[in-house]
Amino acid sequence: MNLSARAKTAAFFTLQQKMQVADPATRIGDADDGLSIVDVRDSQSPEFQQLWMIYNISFPEDERRSFFEHERLLDDPRFHFGAICDEGVPVGLVSYWELHDMLFVEHLAIAPEHRSEGYGGRALEHLQYYADRMIVLDVEPEDDSPDAARRVRFYEHHGFRYCRRSVELPTYWFAKPVVSNLMVWAPNNAKLTQKQIMRVIRRGIYNLDVAVAK
């Protein structure tokens, strides 16, 4: 970890000690196991600062939005920037889009000191329990590295299917194009082809109406 990353991590630990996510207007989950997913929409709030720190620690620059891009999305009711909370204390984040035919998960990350404690899997299970449509996310191709293969196995363990045909999603501002693979969890025999999924993502999130190659 470089100096900048260490500084961000230290700042996050300090902020986490001071803050907890308040009762939200939008919440997924109940108190049965203490885990909930809470929408955070005020970019000036301490709660948002907590999530933004985790976000920047967890993802490289090409895989995350700028603050300006992100702030513009917070008024879009389809976009959710959620704190994964255990008994009200943030332990991670999940950002996703609630589109017509599916939920598209853009980012899922657990705070460094809470990794390997099962929170990522529990957060996925919460989304699956409350979702009334398929859930789609994208991952690095499993052959890229041992870490990429482990991530694929993690999602497969939670019922996601790895689509072996690679895709190239639209990029964030100034980001380099990245090849990835979709993973799909489909309840109630919900079915969309990969081409249909890509069309929904391109139109619904990026406002692109460009044909997707077969």
C-alpha positions in Angstrom: 0.0 0.0 0.0 1.5 3.4 -1.0 1.6 6.5 1.2 -1.5 8.0 -0.3 -3.5 4.8 0.3 -2.2 4.5 3.8 -3.3 8.1 4.5 -6.7 7.4 3.1 -7.1 4.3 5.3 -6.0 6.1 8.4 -8.4 8.9 7.7 -11.2 6.4 7.2 -10.5 4.7 10.5 -10.6 8.1 12.3 -13.9 9.1 10.6 -15.5 5.7 11.3 -14.8 6.1 15.0 -16.7 9.4 15.1 -19.7 8.6 12.9 -22.6 6.1 12.4 -25.2 6.2 9.7 -28.4 7.7 11.0 -31.9 6.2 10.5 -32.5 6.5 6.7 -35.4 7.3 4.5 -34.5 4.4 2.3 -33.4 1.1 3.9 -33.1 -2.5 2.7 -33.2 -5.1 5.4 -34.5 -5.7 8.9 -33.1 -6.1 12.3 -33.1 -9.9 12.3 -29.3 -10.2 11.8 -28.4 -6.6 12.4 -27.5 -6.0 8.8 -29.1 -3.3 6.6 -28.3 -1.4 3.4 -29.0 2.4 3.8 -29.2 4.9 1.0 -26.9 7.9 1.5 -27.8 10.8 -0.8 -26.4 13.9 0.9 -22.8 14.4 -0.5 -22.0 16.8 2.3 -22.9 14.5 5.1 -20.4 12.6 7.3 -22.1 9.4 6.3 -21.3 10.1 2.6 -17.7 10.9 3.5 -17.4 7.5 5.2 -18.6 5.7 2.1 -16.5 7.9 -0.3 -13.4 7.0 1.7 -14.1 3.2 1.3 -14.9 3.8 -2.4 -11.6 5.5 -3.1 -9.6 3.0 -1.0 -11.2 0.0 -2.7 -11.2 0.8 -6.4 -8.6 2.0 -8.9 -9.2 5.4 -10.5 -10.3 3.9 -13.8 -13.0 1.9 -12.0 -14.7 4.7 -10.1 -16.6 7.9 -10.8 -15.2 11.3 -10.0 -16.9 13.2 -7.2 -18.5 15.5 -9.7 -20.0 12.6 -11.7 -21.2 10.9 -8.6 -22.8 13.9 -7.1 -24.9 14.4 -10.2 -26.4 10.9 -9.8 -27.6 11.4 -6.2 -30.9 13.0 -7.3 -31.6 10.0 -9.7 -34.0 7.7 -7.8 -32.8 4.7 -9.8 -29.3 5.1 -8.4 -28.5 3.9 -4.9 -25.3 4.6 -3.0 -25.8 2.4 0.0 -24.0 2.0 3.3 -23.8 -1.7 4.4 -24.5 -1.4 8.1 -24.1 -3.8 11.0 -26.2 -2.6 13.9 -26.1 0.9 12.4 -22.3 1.0 12.0 -21.1 1.2 8.4 -18.9 -1.7 7.4 -18.9 -1.3 3.6 -20.8 0.1 0.6 -22.8 -1.1 -2.4 -23.8 1.1 -5.3 -26.4 -0.2 -7.8 -29.0 0.9 -10.4 -32.6 -0.1 -10.1 -33.5 -0.5 -13.8 -36.8 -1.9 -15.3 -35.7 -5.5 -15.7 -32.8 -5.8 -13.3 -30.6 -4.4 -10.6 -27.1 -3.6 -11.9 -24.5 -3.6 -9.1 -21.7 -1.2 -10.0 -19.6 -1.4 -6.8 -19.4 -3.6 -3.7 -16.7 -3.0 -1.2 -16.1 -3.7 2.5 -14.0 -1.5 4.7 -10.4 -2.8 5.1 -10.7 -3.8 8.7 -13.9 -5.7 8.1 -12.9 -7.8 5.2 -13.1 -11.6 5.5 -15.9 -11.3 8.1 -18.7 -12.3 5.7 -20.2 -8.9 5.1 -19.9 -9.0 1.4 -21.9 -12.2 1.1 -24.5 -11.1 3.6 -25.0 -7.8 1.6 -25.5 -9.8 -1.6 -28.0 -12.1 0.2 -29.9 -9.0 1.4 -30.1 -7.7 -2.2 -31.2 -11.1 -3.4 -33.9 -11.4 -0.7 -35.5 -8.0 -1.5 -34.9 -7.9 -5.3 -37.9 -8.6 -7.5 -35.8 -8.9 -10.6 -32.5 -10.3 -11.8 -29.2 -8.9 -10.4 -26.3 -8.2 -12.7 -22.7 -7.2 -12.0 -19.5 -7.3 -13.9 -16.1 -8.6 -12.9 -12.6 -8.9 -14.3 -12.2 -11.9 -16.6 -11.5 -14.9 -14.3 -8.3 -15.7 -16.2 -6.7 -12.3 -15.5 -5.4 -13.2 -12.1 -5.9 -15.4 -9.0 -7.7 -12.5 -7.4 -10.1 -12.3 -10.3 -10.7 -16.0 -10.2 -11.5 -15.8 -6.5 -14.0 -13.0 -7.0 -15.8 -15.1 -9.7 -15.9 -18.1 -7.3 -17.3 -15.8 -4.5 -20.2 -14.7 -6.7 -20.8 -18.2 -8.0 -21.1 -19.4 -4.4 -23.9 -16.9 -4.0 -25.8 -18.1 -7.1 -24.4 -15.9 -9.8 -23.7 -17.3 -13.3 -20.5 -16.2 -15.0 -21.0 -15.2 -18.6 -17.9 -16.3 -20.5 -18.3 -13.9 -23.4 -16.5 -10.7 -22.5 -18.1 -7.3 -22.8 -16.8 -3.7 -22.7 -19.1 -1.4 -20.7 -19.2 2.4 -21.3 -16.5 4.1 -19.2 -16.6 6.9 -16.7 -15.2 10.3 -17.6 -11.5 10.1 -18.6 -11.3 6.4 -17.8 -9.8 3.8 -20.1 -12.0 1.1 -21.6 -11.9 -2.1 -19.6 -12.9 -5.6 -20.7 -15.0 -7.5 -18.2 -17.5 -10.3 -17.8 -21.1 -10.1 -16.6 -22.3 -12.3 -13.8 -26.1 -12.8 -13.4 -28.4 -14.0 -10.7 -31.9 -14.6 -12.0 -34.8 -15.4 -9.7 -38.1 -16.9 -10.8 -36.6 -18.0 -14.1 -36.1 -14.4 -15.2 -34.3 -14.4 -18.6 -32.5 -11.7 -20.5 -29.8 -12.4 -23.1 -26.4 -10.8 -22.7 -27.2 -8.5 -25.6 -30.4 -7.4 -23.9 -28.6 -6.8 -20.6 -26.0 -4.7 -22.3 -28.7 -2.7 -24.1 -30.5 -2.0 -20.8 -27.2 -0.8 -19.2 -26.2 1.4 -22.1 -29.6 3.0 -22.4 -30.6 3.1 -18.7 -27.3 4.3 -17.1 -25.3 5.9 -19.9 -28.1 7.2 -22.1 -26.5 5.5 -25.1 -28.7 4.1 -27.8 -26.0 2.4 -29.8 -26.5 -1.1 -31.2 -24.7 -3.8 -29.3 -22.8 -6.2 -31.5 -24.0 -9.8 -31.6 
